[in-house]
């Protein structure tokens, strides 16, 4: 989530960006490679670009700070942060090729500022249609800022740590096993495999030769799995085995007849906080918004005329 400090400074450019107008305007006259969302190829260098770069000795884009001024229109300064925001809005291909498209992005921001000044000079600011759109934009900014502030207050390291403890309690370690199997069409074929195994045959090779299942070419390898991941008959037989042993009787399931070899048994390790951070953050965000909406609805003053029974408020 973006820092709230970025949303406190509100001017016309971010409003146009939210409305989608800036994205459309920025795309105009940009090179075809940048407009193609499926392309990540580098832009071809223009003739003389190397010489111009050496002459201007401009610092690389990667070294610029958010506050670096990269353009001016009168007393209005355009910063590197504004260019990055524009590139991010337009799509990942612009960020991937930022150095090549950067001068054009700066020019587009300059052009938009020039258009804004022309509109002000033409006295359009007081036009009813303009005032209506500005009011709509103000409502969007206020609403989004309120939601962002509530979410930022809720998603703290302390809240994440507490939610992580709840997650571990609700998802305790489970026993999981690593097994191989040989799937056969009938019981007699399965018994023949067991006889060969008791005679010293190699399980992996027998699986490659005789198994009719998709894991056959891999020696019947099923990897690690918990009990609930397999059909009941198969799981019960696999989890009763000791590591290194195989089933002495064929195991029948809806898929056919199995001979199972257990290779390992262990307890699952819970994921770390960082591994589930995004999931827990999303849970807190959703919970925060839902609780906020519930409080606002309970405060009264609102009525959904298409939901007289109030069923939607339960969602």
N, C-alpha and C positions, 0 to 999 in steps of 0.2 A: 504494500500500500504506500502511496506517495506520502511524504511528510506533509503535515498541515501547513508548515511554513511556506510551502510552495503555493498554497491556495489563498493565503491571506492577501497577497498582492494581486488585485483583480483589475485588468484593463481590457480594452476591446479585443485585443488579439486572442486571448484564451477563450473569450466568448464566441468569436468567430470559429475558433478551432473546435469547440464543442458542437457548434451548429453544423459542422461539416463543410462550411464555405471555404475556410482556409485550406483544408485538404484538397478541395477541387481546384482552388486558385493556385496552390503550390505545384500541383501536378502539371499545369499548363506549361508547355515549353521545356519540361524536364526531359532528359534523354530517354530513349525507348528502353534501354537496359534497366533504368530505374523504375519505369512504369510497369515492367513485366514482373509480377509478383513471384513467378516461378523461377526467375533467373537469379543466380548468385554470382555470375561472372563479373569480373572487374571491367570497368569502363575502358574502352580503348583510348589511349592518350591522343590528344589533339596535337596537330603539328605545331611545333614551337613551344609546347607546354613546358618542356624541360628548361628551355632558355629563359622563359618568362619567370619560372619558379626561382631560378638562380638569381635573376635580376631583382625580384621583389624580396627574396630571402624571408618569406613568410614562415612563422613558426608552424610546425606540424599541428594538425587539428587535435591529435591525441594529447598534446601538451597544454591545451587551453583549459582555463578554469571556468566554472560557471559564470563568474563575474566579468570575464574578458569581453571587452567591447569589440564587436566585429563589424559594426556598421552604424551609421548615423543618418538621421533625417532631421535637420535643424538641431534642436536641443534634445531630441529623442535619441537615446542610445539603444542599440540592439545588441544583446549579449549572447554569448555562446550558449547559455542555458535555454534561451528562447529558440535558438536554432535546433538544439537537441530535442526540445519538446515537439517542434514541427516535424522533425525526422521520425521520431517515435510514433507520432500520430499517423504518418503516411504509410508506415509498414516496415517490417524487418529488413527489406532489401535496401532501404535508404540508410539504415544504421550500418549494414554490412559494407556499404560502399560510401561511407560518409565523407571521406576525403575527396572523392571525385565529385560528389553532388553538392558539397558544402557551399561553394561560391554561389551556385544557383539558388540554394535555399536562403542564403543571406539576401540575395537580390529580390527574391519573392517577398520576404518580410519587409524589405525597404519599399517595394511596390505597394504592398498592402497599407503601410503607413502613409504613403503618398495619397492613396485612394481615400483613406480615412480623413486626411487633412482637406482633401478636395471636397468631401461630403460635408464637413463642418463649415468650410468656406461658402458652400452653396446654401447654407442655412437649413440643411435637412434634419438637424438634430431635434428640432421642434415639430417635425412632421408627425401627425397622429400615428401613422403606421410605424414610424421609427420608435416612438415612445412605447407603443404596444409591444414591439419586439424586445426593446430594452427591459421592459417590465417582465416579460417572459424569461429573458436571460437571467435577470436578477433573482427570480423565483428559483430557477434551476441551481444557481450558484449557492443561494442560501440553503436550499434543501440538501444539496450534495455536501456542503460544508458541515451542516449539522450531523448528517449521517457519518461522515468521515471522522468528526470529532468524537462522537459516541463510540465508534469502533476503536479509534486510537486509544481512548481511555480504557476500554475493556481488554484489548489485546496487549497485555503486559507480560513480562517474563514470569512474574509471580502467578498470573492467571494460567499461563501455559504450563508451568511446573505443576500446578494443582490439577489441571486437566490431564496432564500426562500420568499422574498417579492414579487418577480415576480410570484412565485408559488401561493401565497395567492391571488394575483390579478386575476390570471387566474382560480382560483378555489374558488370563493366566497362562503360564507355560503349559504346553501339551506334549505328550509323547509322540514322537514321529519316528518312522522307520524308513530304511532304504532297502528296497527289495527288487528282485527280478522275477519274471514269471515266464512260463511257456504256456501259450494258449493252444488248445487242441480241440478238435471237433467232437470227439467221443471219449468215453471213460477208458476204453481199452487202450487207445493211443496214449492217454495220460499215464496209465499204469505201466506201459512199456517204457516211457521216459523215466519214471521213477525207478524201474528195474535197472535201466542203464546207469542212472546216477548212483545207485547203490553199488553198481559194479565198477565205479570209479570214473565214469564219463564226465566230461567238463560241461557244466551247466550252460555257460555262455555259448559254447559251440553247438550244443543241442538246441538252444533257443534259436540260433541263427538258421539251423538246418530244418527244424520242425515247427516252430511256432507260427501260428496263422495270424497273430496279432501284429499291429503296426510297430511294436517295439522289438519284434523279432530280429531285424537286421542289426539292432544295437545290443544284441545279446539279452533281450528281454528286460533291459534296464528301465525301471519306473521312477528312479530318483527317490527323493524323500517325500513322504506324505503322512498326513495325520489320519486317524481312524475314520473321521467323517468324510474324507475325500474319496473313499472307495465304497463300492457296494458292500452291504453288510457281510455276506458270506466270505467275500475275499478279505475284507478287513479283519474279521474275527480270526481267520486262519493265519494271516500274516502276523498279527500282533501276539499270537500265542507262541510263535516260534522264538527260538534263541538265535542270536547272531551266528551265522555260519551254517545253520541247519535248513533243511527243505521239508516240505510237506510229504508225509509218508503215504497219504491217501489223496487222490485227486479232489480238487475243490470245484464244485459246480456253481456257476452263476448264470445269469441270463445271456452271457456272451459265449459260454462254452465251458470247457473243462480246463482247469489251471493246475500247474505245478509251480509252487512258489518257493523262492530262495530268499531268506532274510540275510542281509549283509550288515546292517547296523541298526541300532536303536538308541535314541537320545531324546533329551528334553529340548523343546524349542526355546530360543533366546528371544526375549521381547525386543522390538526395535528401539533404538535410542530416541531421545527427544528430538534430535535434529532430523532423524529419518521420518518422523511423523509430524514435524512442526507445521508444515503446510496444511495437513489434514486437520490438526487441532486448531490452528488459526482460523480456518474456514468455519469450523464448528462454533467457535466463540463468536465470530462475526455474525453468523446466521442466528445464533441464540440471542445476541445483543439486539439485532434488528427486530426479531420476533417479539422479544420482551418489551421493547420500546413501543412497537405498534400495539401490543396488547394494552399497555398503560394508556396510550393515547385514545384508543377505542373506548376503554372503560371510562375515560374522563367525560364521554358523551359529546353531544353536539354534532355528530355525524350520522348519516343514515344512508344505507345502500338500498335504494328503492327497488332494485332487481333482486334483492336477497332479503325479503322481509323477515325470514326466520333466523337470520343471522348466522347461517351455516358457513359462509365464507370467512367469518371472523375466527373460525376454528382452525383455519389452514395457515 
